[in-house]
Amino acid sequence: MRVLGLLAALTFAASPAWAQQSEAVPELTKELKASTPSPWEVRVRWRDGQLLASITPWPYQEAFKLWYDQTRLAETLRDLCPKQDAPVWSLLKSGEDILLEPTVGGKSGVEARISCRKLLQPS
């Protein structure tokens, strides 16, 4: 009985943090979909304690042009990062970040990932 009470207390204590994390995914999804062209796909999820958004440009021709123009790709992703006053940042802890990565033809561009938190830090 005590174990059950302890588990319930732990679950209750962790609920606000879990609720914030679960709210961050739809909030970032909404913000990114408002900033990307309508045919592009956006998939947001938590991975390794970071909010990871995979961005898939459509149509394929546009996606591959972007994929092979690394400068334009990096600029496009940087422009999609939420601004400092965006509501999604209030749902993240100080050590958490928003990562944006391109996905083309089923392949993720891990090496092209952008850390939005690093972009917002003063130089």
ABEGO torsion letter per residue (X at the ends): XAAAAAAAAAAAAAAAAAAAAAAAAAAAAAAAAAABBAABBBBBBBBGGBBBBBBBBOBAAAAAAAAABAAAAAAAAAAABBBAABAAAAABBAABBBBBBBBBGGBBBAAABBBAAAAABBX
